[in-house]
Amino acid sequence: MENIFYRVLAILFGIVILFAGRRLFFKAIPLLGFLLGALLGLVIAISTGPSIILSILYVVIGGIVGSFLFSIASWIALIVLGGFGGWSLATLLFNWVPDIPMKVLSVVLALIGIALAFFLKNFIVTVATSLLGAVMMTSGILLIPPLELSFQQPTRVYLYIIILTVIGVLVQSSTKVSK
């Protein structure tokens, strides 16, 4: 039952963020914060293995906290998205070239992602939300917790994420966002 709950939430949130993440970011930052906070709550629920009731509680609390934090300042959202993008790139590179130091690479690329997020806001938000949506969908479809996607998965898993990310970027780039 819990696997079905996780799968449905991950796939639904993934679809929303994959195709409408940029629009959500600029129009409804608190909703994006809720989705990211709920995802974090879901990751905590999966890793601690509580009952379905506690899982729902973790998701709701995570969503409320994420919504509150993103409402306070949109720059927090930019930092999170830029850092997530850099960390994701580090993870992909590490899986293809395992000899590089993962911790150093993760920190450096996350910091670069954060800096780029402030200079190339529209592009970074589009790519980061597409990547986040792709990771969430892949996680739900293949039933791999998001944090475990970084540990030596078969190449096909990363191919799914890359293909979904490109589709998300194309869809989001083809829509106009009025501020």
Backbone as a chain_set.jsonl record, in Angstrom:
{"seq": "MENIFYRVLAILFGIVILFAGRRLFFKAIPLLGFLLGALLGLVIAISTGPSIILSILYVVIGGIVGSFLFSIASWIALIVLGGFGGWSLATLLFNWVPDIPMKVLSVVLALIGIALAFFLKNFIVTVATSLLGAVMMTSGILLIPPLELSFQQPTRVYLYIIILTVIGVLVQSSTKVSK", "coords": {"N": [[0.818, -1.196, 0.0], [1.912, 1.285, 0.83], [3.879, 1.615, -1.115], [2.343, 2.083, -3.389], [1.125, 4.505, -2.685], [3.418, 6.159, -2.508], [4.372, 5.937, -5.169], [2.219, 7.048, -6.694], [2.094, 9.708, -5.671], [4.735, 10.615, -6.274], [4.804, 10.365, -9.085], [2.622, 12.024, -9.868], [3.335, 14.572, -8.715], [5.748, 14.809, -10.041], [4.96, 15.022, -12.78], [3.548, 17.453, -12.727], [5.581, 19.295, -11.934], [7.507, 18.797, -13.918], [6.311, 19.674, -16.331], [5.166, 22.156, -15.741], [6.749, 23.559, -14.008], [8.31, 25.968, -14.155], [6.333, 27.886, -14.546], [4.904, 27.488, -12.201], [6.889, 28.237, -10.43], [7.215, 31.014, -10.86], [4.606, 31.964, -10.626], [3.387, 30.734, -8.463], [5.059, 30.381, -6.053], [4.847, 29.5, -3.347], [3.371, 27.097, -3.721], [5.156, 25.534, -5.203], [7.121, 25.331, -3.257], [5.65, 23.847, -1.409], [5.357, 21.423, -2.854], [8.061, 20.605, -3.128], [8.793, 20.46, -0.415], [6.971, 18.52, 0.414], [7.943, 16.379, -1.066], [10.418, 16.03, 0.196], [9.453, 15.308, 2.724], [8.27, 12.928, 1.978], [10.51, 11.425, 1.202], [11.759, 11.214, 3.686], [9.778, 9.753, 5.013], [9.803, 7.349, 3.535], [12.413, 6.49, 4.047], [12.371, 6.081, 6.807], [10.348, 4.323, 7.155], [7.622, 4.415, 8.25], [4.126, 3.98, 9.228], [1.298, 4.236, 6.963], [-0.271, 6.395, 7.753], [1.529, 7.985, 9.264], [3.32, 8.498, 7.19], [1.762, 10.115, 5.478], [1.431, 12.271, 7.209], [4.118, 13.173, 7.447], [4.51, 14.015, 4.798], [2.591, 16.082, 4.564], [3.409, 17.887, 6.627], [6.031, 18.435, 5.727], [5.36, 19.662, 3.298], [3.965, 21.961, 4.192], [5.977, 23.318, 5.638], [7.864, 23.707, 3.551], [6.342, 25.337, 1.826], [5.97, 27.612, 3.447], [8.657, 28.479, 3.8], [9.403, 29.049, 1.122], [7.613, 31.06, 0.584], [8.504, 33.153, 2.152], [10.87, 34.114, 0.987], [11.783, 34.4, -2.331], [14.338, 34.019, -3.144], [15.351, 31.94, -1.66], [14.194, 29.779, -2.904], [15.465, 29.957, -5.393], [18.108, 29.404, -4.621], [17.831, 26.768, -3.698], [16.937, 25.472, -6.062], [19.063, 26.028, -7.859], [21.218, 24.856, -6.486], [20.283, 22.206, -6.391], [20.298, 21.578, -9.121], [23.075, 21.728, -9.706], [24.047, 19.736, -7.956], [22.742, 17.509, -9.043], [23.927, 17.342, -11.575], [26.542, 16.786, -10.758], [26.122, 14.251, -9.656], [25.381, 12.74, -11.919], [27.775, 12.966, -13.414], [29.565, 11.714, -11.644], [28.614, 9.088, -11.663], [29.281, 8.315, -14.202], [32.002, 8.756, -14.325], [33.573, 7.464, -11.993], [35.936, 7.98, -10.579], [36.316, 10.577, -9.794], [36.285, 12.904, -7.046], [33.425, 12.756, -5.234], [32.19, 14.308, -3.144], [33.539, 16.806, -3.179], [33.104, 17.557, -5.854], [30.29, 17.693, -5.861], [29.778, 19.842, -4.079], [31.132, 21.978, -5.349], [29.844, 22.094, -7.903], [27.212, 22.505, -7.058], [27.437, 25.044, -5.865], [28.171, 26.531, -8.128], [25.845, 26.149, -9.599], [24.032, 27.555, -7.964], [25.048, 30.181, -8.182], [24.709, 30.6, -10.95], [21.96, 30.451, -11.048], [21.054, 32.913, -10.195], [21.946, 34.626, -12.191], [21.011, 33.603, -14.612], [18.185, 33.274, -14.418], [15.547, 32.508, -15.565], [16.268, 30.424, -17.369], [17.658, 28.609, -15.689], [15.667, 28.008, -13.798], [13.829, 26.756, -15.461], [15.296, 24.489, -16.411], [16.054, 23.284, -13.957], [13.555, 22.741, -12.711], [12.476, 21.055, -14.612], [14.303, 18.946, -14.488], [13.982, 18.169, -11.803], [11.272, 17.346, -11.868], [11.55, 15.232, -13.688], [13.217, 13.484, -12.245], [11.538, 12.923, -10.076], [9.34, 11.678, -11.386], [10.632, 9.442, -12.595], [11.579, 8.2, -10.311], [9.127, 7.499, -9.09], [7.958, 5.834, -11.067], [9.844, 3.739, -11.397], [10.096, 2.962, -8.812], [12.239, 3.782, -7.147], [13.727, 5.329, -4.519], [14.22, 8.897, -4.5], [16.749, 9.847, -3.474], [18.314, 7.586, -3.759], [18.726, 7.409, -6.421], [21.142, 8.406, -7.062], [23.051, 6.511, -6.677], [24.836, 4.461, -8.383], [22.993, 3.506, -10.478], [21.502, 1.652, -13.22], [22.419, 2.575, -16.575], [20.155, 3.096, -18.117], [18.305, 4.262, -16.389], [19.303, 6.851, -15.976], [19.161, 7.7, -18.563], [16.372, 7.792, -18.952], [15.788, 9.908, -17.202], [17.231, 12.019, -18.393], [15.976, 12.184, -20.934], [13.294, 12.782, -20.194], [13.808, 15.225, -18.889], [14.725, 16.858, -21.009], [12.399, 16.897, -22.593], [10.687, 18.193, -20.772], [12.004, 20.711, -20.552], [11.691, 21.628, -23.186], [8.868, 21.779, -23.384], [8.258, 23.59, -21.285], [9.732, 25.806, -22.137], [8.355, 26.548, -24.361], [6.134, 27.824, -23.491], [4.762, 30.91, -22.393], [5.566, 33.003, -19.659], [3.944, 35.223, -17.711], [4.797, 37.934, -15.739]], "CA": [[0.0, 0.0, 0.0], [2.77, 2.461, 0.903], [4.538, 1.78, -2.405], [1.373, 2.692, -4.301], [1.018, 5.895, -2.237], [4.648, 6.828, -2.933], [4.4, 6.0, -6.627], [1.216, 7.994, -7.186], [2.542, 11.069, -5.342], [5.952, 10.953, -7.022], [4.462, 10.54, -10.504], [1.782, 13.225, -10.025], [4.154, 15.761, -8.474], [6.733, 14.859, -11.123], [4.318, 15.536, -13.989], [3.252, 18.875, -12.517], [6.822, 20.07, -11.941], [8.175, 18.607, -15.205], [5.708, 20.457, -17.409], [4.703, 23.483, -15.328], [7.593, 24.008, -12.903], [8.686, 27.38, -14.283], [5.107, 28.659, -14.326], [4.665, 27.405, -10.765], [7.92, 28.996, -9.727], [6.965, 32.453, -10.943], [3.224, 32.298, -10.267], [2.946, 30.16, -7.191], [6.244, 29.897, -5.344], [4.477, 28.675, -2.185], [2.967, 25.756, -4.16], [6.386, 24.823, -5.524], [7.711, 25.006, -1.959], [4.877, 22.741, -0.843], [5.691, 20.187, -3.567], [9.421, 20.188, -2.762], [8.753, 20.061, 0.992], [6.26, 17.246, 0.483], [8.874, 15.365, -1.563], [11.366, 15.765, 1.272], [8.699, 14.538, 3.713], [8.092, 11.583, 1.42], [11.813, 10.758, 1.301], [11.934, 10.875, 5.108], [8.822, 8.684, 5.32], [10.282, 6.108, 2.911], [13.639, 6.034, 4.704], [12.109, 5.643, 8.184], [9.418, 3.211, 7.072], [6.479, 4.439, 9.167], [2.828, 3.567, 8.7], [0.741, 5.108, 5.933], [-0.739, 7.613, 8.429], [2.714, 8.797, 9.533], [3.837, 8.93, 5.889], [0.943, 11.249, 5.058], [1.761, 13.367, 8.107], [5.426, 13.691, 7.028], [4.324, 14.719, 3.528], [1.845, 17.326, 4.829], [4.282, 18.794, 7.39], [7.085, 18.868, 4.8], [4.755, 20.592, 2.359], [3.661, 23.223, 4.873], [7.249, 23.987, 5.924], [8.402, 24.157, 2.262], [5.516, 26.45, 1.367], [6.285, 28.761, 4.284], [10.001, 28.961, 3.487], [9.428, 29.635, -0.214], [6.824, 32.295, 0.639], [9.294, 34.191, 2.812], [11.809, 34.729, 0.046], [11.965, 33.608, -3.554], [15.745, 33.696, -3.317], [15.572, 30.605, -1.093], [13.834, 28.843, -3.97], [16.548, 29.981, -6.387], [19.257, 28.698, -4.047], [17.516, 25.336, -3.695], [16.909, 24.965, -7.433], [20.42, 26.071, -8.409], [22.006, 23.826, -5.808], [19.8, 20.901, -6.84], [20.795, 21.366, -10.483], [24.51, 21.428, -9.633], [24.214, 18.423, -7.328], [22.29, 16.492, -10.003], [24.978, 17.209, -12.579], [27.652, 16.087, -10.096], [25.732, 12.849, -9.522], [25.497, 12.12, -13.243], [29.199, 12.867, -13.753], [30.184, 10.721, -10.778], [28.219, 7.754, -12.087], [29.974, 7.98, -15.444], [33.436, 8.818, -14.046], [33.571, 7.286, -10.532], [37.215, 8.314, -9.942], [36.331, 11.955, -9.304], [35.802, 12.981, -5.654], [32.012, 13.126, -5.271], [31.846, 15.384, -2.204], [34.08, 18.067, -3.694], [32.386, 17.857, -7.089], [28.919, 18.082, -5.5], [29.779, 21.18, -3.486], [31.54, 22.949, -6.37], [28.787, 22.254, -8.901], [26.04, 23.106, -6.402], [27.72, 26.485, -5.74], [28.081, 27.098, -9.479], [24.416, 26.169, -9.924], [23.408, 28.645, -7.212], [25.471, 31.447, -8.801], [24.042, 30.701, -12.253], [20.52, 30.644, -10.835], [20.776, 34.335, -10.052], [22.258, 35.322, -13.442], [20.213, 33.032, -15.703], [17.045, 32.798, -13.631], [14.544, 31.783, -16.348], [16.835, 29.18, -17.896], [17.954, 27.704, -14.579], [14.397, 27.545, -13.232], [13.261, 25.801, -16.426], [16.077, 23.238, -16.398], [16.0, 22.654, -12.629], [12.241, 22.168, -12.455], [12.335, 19.908, -15.511], [15.113, 17.864, -13.924], [13.312, 17.706, -10.583], [10.096, 16.583, -12.291], [12.009, 13.978, -14.296], [13.695, 12.614, -11.163], [10.368, 12.472, -9.317], [8.587, 10.705, -12.201], [11.429, 8.216, -12.713], [11.554, 7.588, -8.983], [7.815, 6.877, -8.892], [7.725, 4.764, -12.04], [10.75, 2.61, -11.142], [10.075, 2.722, -7.377], [13.576, 3.998, -6.59], [13.685, 6.599, -3.791], [15.012, 9.913, -5.194], [18.138, 9.924, -3.03], [19.04, 6.408, -4.215], [19.004, 7.546, -7.843], [22.532, 8.825, -7.224], [23.973, 5.426, -6.368], [25.141, 3.406, -9.352], [21.844, 2.932, -11.165], [21.801, 1.324, -14.617], [22.435, 3.714, -17.494], [18.806, 3.377, -18.618], [17.639, 5.152, -15.441], [19.753, 8.21, -16.283], [18.624, 8.011, -19.891], [14.98, 8.213, -18.724], [15.812, 11.234, -16.576], [17.687, 12.992, -19.397], [14.924, 12.341, -21.949], [12.193, 13.519, -19.575], [14.255, 16.594, -18.643], [14.718, 17.57, -22.297], [10.982, 17.119, -22.94], [10.2, 19.225, -19.861], [12.585, 21.998, -20.944], [11.044, 22.05, -24.43], [7.48, 22.168, -23.098], [8.248, 24.813, -20.475], [10.273, 26.913, -22.934], [7.382, 26.934, -25.389], [5.055, 28.575, -22.852], [5.152, 32.222, -21.879], [5.244, 33.266, -18.258], [3.765, 36.652, -17.48], [5.174, 38.236, -14.346]], "C": [[0.861, 1.259, 0.0], [3.495, 2.694, -0.415], [3.61, 2.425, -3.414], [1.224, 4.175, -3.969], [2.227, 6.693, -2.723], [4.658, 7.007, -4.44], [3.446, 7.053, -7.17], [1.659, 9.432, -6.911], [3.751, 11.478, -6.169], [5.639, 11.198, -8.5], [3.633, 11.801, -10.719], [2.584, 14.508, -9.806], [5.181, 15.927, -9.589], [6.156, 15.442, -12.402], [4.077, 17.044, -13.869], [4.532, 19.706, -12.618], [7.539, 19.964, -13.282], [7.63, 19.559, -16.262], [5.294, 21.87, -17.014], [5.56, 24.074, -14.209], [7.95, 25.48, -12.969], [7.484, 28.27, -14.012], [4.761, 28.649, -12.827], [5.647, 28.268, -9.993], [7.581, 30.476, -9.713], [5.565, 32.846, -10.487], [2.845, 31.852, -8.857], [4.125, 29.54, -6.444], [5.876, 29.093, -4.097], [4.048, 27.25, -2.574], [4.189, 24.923, -4.522], [7.102, 24.424, -4.237], [6.989, 23.851, -1.29], [5.264, 21.425, -1.51], [7.083, 19.689, -3.195], [9.487, 19.744, -1.299], [8.059, 18.726, 1.177], [7.146, 16.113, -0.011], [9.894, 15.011, -0.49], [10.693, 14.959, 2.382], [8.503, 13.101, 3.27], [9.392, 10.782, 1.501], [12.071, 10.335, 2.745], [11.016, 9.714, 5.487], [9.308, 7.349, 4.763], [11.51, 5.581, 3.666], [13.405, 5.558, 6.14], [11.092, 4.515, 8.248], [8.232, 3.245, 8.016], [5.204, 3.935, 8.491], [2.357, 4.571, 7.659], [0.275, 6.429, 6.543], [0.447, 8.539, 8.714], [3.337, 9.305, 8.239], [3.08, 10.158, 5.4], [1.257, 12.472, 5.912], [3.108, 13.996, 7.734], [5.296, 14.512, 5.749], [3.643, 16.067, 3.761], [2.722, 18.332, 5.58], [5.407, 19.32, 6.503], [6.562, 19.89, 3.8], [4.481, 21.952, 2.978], [4.953, 24.001, 5.155], [7.86, 24.525, 4.621], [7.651, 25.36, 1.723], [5.84, 27.726, 2.143], [7.649, 29.345, 3.911], [10.056, 29.636, 2.117], [8.622, 30.929, -0.264], [7.645, 33.451, 1.208], [10.2, 34.89, 1.799], [12.008, 33.828, -1.168], [13.433, 33.27, -3.768], [16.096, 32.358, -2.681], [15.274, 29.555, -2.159], [14.916, 28.8, -5.037], [17.779, 29.234, -5.883], [19.025, 27.192, -4.091], [17.572, 24.775, -5.113], [18.298, 24.966, -8.066], [21.31, 25.006, -7.796], [21.606, 22.423, -6.232], [20.323, 20.589, -8.242], [22.27, 21.004, -10.493], [24.783, 20.063, -9.03], [23.817, 17.305, -8.29], [23.333, 16.262, -11.083], [26.181, 16.47, -11.992], [27.362, 14.598, -9.982], [25.865, 12.119, -10.853], [26.96, 11.94, -13.627], [29.888, 11.779, -12.94], [29.842, 9.301, -11.229], [28.893, 7.337, -13.392], [31.489, 7.974, -15.264], [33.611, 8.702, -12.528], [34.882, 7.657, -9.836], [37.263, 9.744, -9.403], [35.774, 12.007, -7.878], [34.384, 13.564, -5.598], [31.679, 14.303, -4.362], [32.308, 16.744, -2.717], [33.312, 18.498, -4.943], [30.966, 18.332, -6.795], [28.862, 19.505, -4.971], [30.11, 22.231, -4.54], [30.42, 23.174, -7.374], [27.502, 22.816, -8.302], [26.236, 24.614, -6.252], [27.663, 27.186, -7.091], [26.616, 27.196, -9.902], [23.688, 27.299, -9.219], [23.769, 29.995, -7.836], [24.766, 31.652, -10.138], [22.546, 30.971, -12.112], [20.167, 32.124, -10.73], [21.041, 35.116, -11.343], [21.384, 34.873, -14.606], [18.922, 32.453, -15.142], [16.045, 31.984, -14.45], [15.057, 30.428, -16.826], [17.061, 28.165, -16.777], [16.667, 27.152, -13.965], [13.764, 26.511, -14.16], [13.988, 24.463, -16.363], [15.943, 22.527, -15.052], [14.629, 22.037, -12.347], [11.975, 20.976, -13.383], [13.101, 18.703, -14.967], [14.468, 17.297, -12.663], [12.079, 16.871, -10.926], [10.477, 15.236, -12.891], [12.484, 12.991, -13.24], [12.507, 12.057, -10.381], [9.582, 11.421, -10.104], [9.333, 9.376, -12.295], [11.437, 7.463, -11.394], [10.24, 6.861, -8.737], [7.575, 5.701, -9.807], [8.558, 3.527, -11.709], [10.815, 2.216, -9.672], [11.488, 2.731, -6.78], [13.495, 5.32, -5.826], [14.624, 7.618, -4.438], [16.475, 9.973, -4.772], [18.957, 8.711, -3.463], [19.307, 6.453, -5.713], [20.461, 7.922, -8.076], [23.527, 7.687, -7.021], [23.964, 4.33, -7.427], [23.915, 2.738, -9.963], [22.247, 2.567, -12.595], [21.672, 2.565, -15.494], [21.035, 4.073, -17.975], [18.051, 4.333, -17.695], [18.022, 6.6, -15.745], [19.263, 8.643, -17.658], [17.168, 8.463, -19.777], [14.941, 9.635, -18.186], [16.213, 12.3, -17.598], [16.607, 13.242, -20.442], [13.75, 13.135, -21.386], [12.572, 14.976, -19.318], [14.221, 17.417, -19.926], [13.283, 17.871, -22.728], [10.404, 18.229, -22.066], [10.716, 20.608, -20.219], [11.909, 22.51, -22.214], [9.613, 22.524, -24.192], [7.449, 23.485, -22.327], [8.753, 26.021, -21.264], [9.274, 27.407, -23.981], [6.2, 27.713, -24.807], [5.589, 29.899, -22.328], [4.73, 32.344, -20.429], [5.119, 34.762, -18.103], [4.011, 36.919, -15.999], [4.289, 39.298, -13.779]], "O": [[0.581, 2.2, -0.742], [3.71, 3.843, -0.803], [4.055, 3.241, -4.221], [1.199, 5.011, -4.872], [2.075, 7.777, -3.286], [4.922, 8.102, -4.937], [3.828, 7.862, -8.016], [1.61, 10.28, -7.802], [3.782, 12.583, -6.711], [6.159, 12.142, -9.094], [3.902, 12.568, -11.644], [2.518, 15.428, -10.622], [5.455, 17.043, -10.03], [6.798, 16.274, -13.044], [4.366, 17.807, -14.79], [4.556, 20.717, -13.319], [8.125, 20.945, -13.741], [8.395, 20.178, -17.002], [5.09, 22.708, -17.893], [5.125, 25.004, -13.53], [7.903, 26.175, -11.953], [7.6, 29.288, -13.329], [4.376, 29.673, -12.263], [5.282, 28.942, -9.028], [7.651, 31.122, -8.667], [5.368, 33.962, -10.006], [2.079, 32.519, -8.161], [4.174, 28.328, -6.233], [6.531, 28.092, -3.809], [4.328, 26.302, -1.841], [4.256, 23.739, -4.189], [7.628, 23.316, -4.132], [7.613, 22.983, -0.68], [5.478, 20.423, -0.828], [7.276, 18.494, -2.971], [10.16, 18.764, -0.978], [8.485, 17.898, 1.982], [7.12, 15.014, 0.543], [10.203, 13.837, -0.283], [11.293, 14.029, 2.923], [8.563, 12.174, 4.077], [9.374, 9.597, 1.832], [12.546, 9.227, 2.996], [11.429, 8.799, 6.2], [9.232, 6.329, 5.447], [11.633, 4.378, 3.896], [14.158, 4.722, 6.641], [10.98, 3.829, 9.264], [7.855, 2.201, 8.546], [5.218, 3.52, 7.332], [2.956, 5.634, 7.498], [0.412, 7.477, 5.913], [0.38, 9.737, 8.439], [3.833, 10.431, 8.197], [3.689, 11.132, 4.958], [1.339, 13.586, 5.395], [3.228, 15.221, 7.706], [5.898, 15.579, 5.626], [4.073, 17.082, 3.213], [2.771, 19.504, 5.208], [5.706, 20.514, 6.522], [7.241, 20.869, 3.492], [4.738, 22.983, 2.356], [5.008, 25.211, 4.933], [8.322, 25.665, 4.583], [8.262, 26.302, 1.218], [5.969, 28.798, 1.553], [7.784, 30.555, 3.729], [10.687, 30.682, 1.968], [8.92, 31.807, -1.074], [7.488, 34.596, 0.785], [10.277, 36.118, 1.769], [12.354, 32.654, -1.043], [13.746, 32.33, -4.499], [17.043, 31.702, -3.115], [16.002, 28.572, -2.302], [15.251, 27.726, -5.536], [18.42, 28.51, -6.645], [19.914, 26.431, -4.474], [18.179, 23.73, -5.347], [18.67, 24.005, -8.739], [22.065, 24.333, -8.498], [22.457, 21.553, -6.414], [20.744, 19.465, -8.515], [22.681, 20.084, -11.2], [25.634, 19.317, -9.515], [24.481, 16.27, -8.347], [23.596, 15.122, -11.465], [26.773, 15.622, -12.66], [28.252, 13.772, -10.188], [26.398, 11.01, -10.909], [27.346, 10.878, -14.114], [30.695, 11.014, -13.469], [30.692, 8.412, -11.179], [29.058, 6.147, -13.657], [32.189, 7.258, -15.98], [33.778, 9.714, -11.846], [34.934, 7.65, -8.606], [38.163, 10.082, -8.633], [34.881, 11.23, -7.539], [34.186, 14.743, -5.889], [30.955, 15.209, -4.773], [31.553, 17.715, -2.69], [32.921, 19.658, -5.073], [30.492, 19.28, -7.422], [27.997, 20.285, -5.369], [29.443, 23.263, -4.618], [30.076, 24.318, -7.669], [26.774, 23.537, -8.984], [25.303, 25.382, -6.487], [27.164, 28.307, -7.191], [26.195, 28.194, -10.488], [22.817, 27.938, -9.81], [22.903, 30.854, -8.002], [24.281, 32.746, -10.428], [21.943, 31.638, -12.953], [19.081, 32.532, -11.142], [20.426, 36.158, -11.568], [21.055, 35.671, -15.484], [18.605, 31.284, -15.365], [15.722, 30.861, -14.062], [14.371, 29.414, -16.703], [16.694, 26.998, -16.909], [16.586, 25.965, -13.649], [13.225, 25.506, -13.698], [13.349, 23.415, -16.271], [15.743, 21.313, -15.005], [14.547, 20.935, -11.805], [11.327, 20.007, -12.986], [12.6, 17.579, -14.985], [14.416, 16.081, -12.481], [11.866, 15.809, -10.342], [9.82, 14.226, -12.641], [12.19, 11.799, -13.324], [12.469, 10.869, -10.06], [9.201, 10.389, -9.551], [8.745, 8.312, -12.101], [11.317, 6.239, -11.366], [10.233, 5.738, -8.233], [7.046, 4.676, -9.377], [8.052, 2.405, -11.734], [11.498, 1.257, -9.313], [11.879, 1.838, -6.028], [13.215, 6.35, -6.439], [15.713, 7.252, -4.88], [17.354, 10.132, -5.619], [20.183, 8.798, -3.528], [20.045, 5.613, -6.228], [20.962, 7.767, -9.189], [24.731, 7.888, -7.18], [23.171, 3.391, -7.359], [23.821, 1.51, -9.96], [23.22, 3.106, -13.123], [20.912, 3.483, -15.188], [20.755, 5.247, -18.219], [17.242, 5.132, -18.167], [17.159, 7.478, -15.769], [18.984, 9.82, -17.882], [16.771, 9.422, -20.439], [14.162, 10.466, -18.653], [15.598, 13.365, -17.658], [16.349, 14.391, -20.799], [13.263, 14.062, -22.033], [11.746, 15.869, -19.508], [13.738, 18.549, -19.926], [12.989, 18.978, -23.178], [9.706, 19.11, -22.568], [9.957, 21.577, -20.195], [11.588, 23.695, -22.311], [9.194, 23.547, -24.733], [6.696, 24.393, -22.677], [8.258, 27.133, -21.082], [9.348, 28.552, -24.428], [5.357, 28.209, -25.555], [6.73, 29.987, -21.875], [3.676, 31.852, -20.026], [6.079, 35.496, -18.337], [3.497, 36.216, -15.129], [4.452, 39.684, -12.622]]}, "num_chains": 1, "name": "protein.A"}
